[in-house]
Amino acid sequence: MLPIRYQLKQKGYNHEWKEVVSIMNTQKCITTIVKNIKEKTISVRQCSEPTQLVKQIYNLMNYKYVPFHRKKSVVLPAEIIKNDTS
């Protein structure tokens, strides 16, 4: 696989790597973790909406705008088992 900057240059996008990284860092992945009334941990993970500059780079690279869609998971509280060796 060719380096990303090389691929972008081949498609006429001649920005410095530092600028490409700065642009791409504007899109964030956000994870929110809360506990409900039953002490279950609920985790929701989603990506922020990409800016026009980010979309431009994604289009040149044929990438999806969002690496994954919103994910939700529920984790049951762990049962603590006391080890009584006395």
Backbone torsions as a table, in degrees:
resi	resn	phi	psi	omega
1	MET	NA	136.8	-178.4
2	LEU	-80.9	148.5	177.0
3	PRO	-59.4	148.7	-176.1
4	ILE	-59.8	-45.7	-177.6
5	ARG	-61.9	-39.1	178.0
6	TYR	-62.3	-44.5	179.7
7	GLN	-62.6	-41.4	178.8
8	LEU	-64.2	-42.3	178.6
9	LYS	-62.2	-37.1	178.6
10	GLN	-62.8	-24.4	-178.6
11	LYS	-101.8	12.9	175.0
12	GLY	88.1	8.0	179.7
13	TYR	-97.7	98.6	-169.8
14	ASN	-104.5	34.4	178.6
15	HIS	-79.7	155.7	176.4
16	GLU	-66.9	152.2	-178.9
17	TRP	-58.2	-40.7	-179.8
18	LYS	-58.3	-39.2	179.2
19	GLU	-70.0	-40.4	178.0
20	VAL	-59.9	-46.3	179.7
21	VAL	-62.6	-43.2	179.3
22	SER	-60.4	-43.0	179.0
23	ILE	-64.5	-47.1	-176.9
24	MET	-67.7	-27.1	179.3
25	ASN	-72.1	-3.6	177.6
26	THR	-77.9	-20.2	176.0
27	GLN	-91.0	127.5	-175.2
28	LYS	-118.1	154.5	171.7
29	CYS	-106.1	126.8	-175.2
30	ILE	-116.8	129.0	176.7
31	THR	-117.1	125.8	177.7
32	THR	-113.9	127.4	-178.9
33	ILE	-123.5	126.3	178.4
34	VAL	-137.8	160.9	173.5
35	LYS	-110.3	135.5	178.7
36	ASN	-88.3	-175.9	-175.6
37	ILE	-69.2	-14.8	177.3
38	LYS	-97.2	15.2	179.1
39	GLU	64.3	20.0	174.1
40	LYS	-85.6	137.8	177.5
41	THR	-87.8	125.5	179.3
42	ILE	-112.2	128.3	-178.4
43	SER	-121.1	127.5	177.3
44	VAL	-122.6	127.4	-177.4
45	ARG	-126.6	129.8	178.2
46	GLN	-152.7	161.4	179.7
47	CYS	-98.9	148.7	175.1
48	SER	-73.8	163.1	179.0
49	GLU	-70.7	128.9	-179.9
50	PRO	-70.8	147.3	176.0
51	THR	-74.3	172.4	179.0
52	GLN	-61.6	-38.9	179.4
53	LEU	-65.2	-39.8	177.7
54	VAL	-64.9	-43.8	178.9
55	LYS	-60.7	-37.0	179.1
56	GLN	-61.5	-44.6	179.0
57	ILE	-66.8	-43.8	177.1
58	TYR	-57.3	-43.5	179.9
59	ASN	-62.2	-43.5	179.3
60	LEU	-62.6	-34.2	-177.3
61	MET	-92.8	-2.7	-176.3
62	ASN	59.0	41.2	177.8
63	TYR	-100.2	157.8	172.7
64	LYS	-73.2	150.6	179.3
65	TYR	-66.6	-31.2	-178.8
66	VAL	-124.4	121.3	-177.2
67	PRO	-62.4	-25.6	175.8
68	PHE	-154.2	156.7	177.0
69	HIS	-87.2	166.5	-177.9
70	ARG	-49.6	131.0	179.9
71	LYS	-119.8	137.5	178.2
72	LYS	-127.8	136.0	176.3
73	SER	-139.1	150.3	178.6
74	VAL	-121.6	127.9	-179.5
75	VAL	-114.9	122.6	178.7
76	LEU	-71.8	148.7	178.6
77	PRO	-63.8	141.2	-179.8
78	ALA	-73.1	140.4	176.9
79	GLU	-86.5	125.7	-179.5
80	ILE	-92.2	123.0	179.5
81	ILE	-107.6	121.1	-178.4
82	LYS	-82.3	129.0	179.6
83	ASN	-94.1	103.2	-178.1
84	ASP	-97.3	100.1	-178.6
85	THR	-108.3	14.8	-179.1
86	SER	-83.3	NA	NA
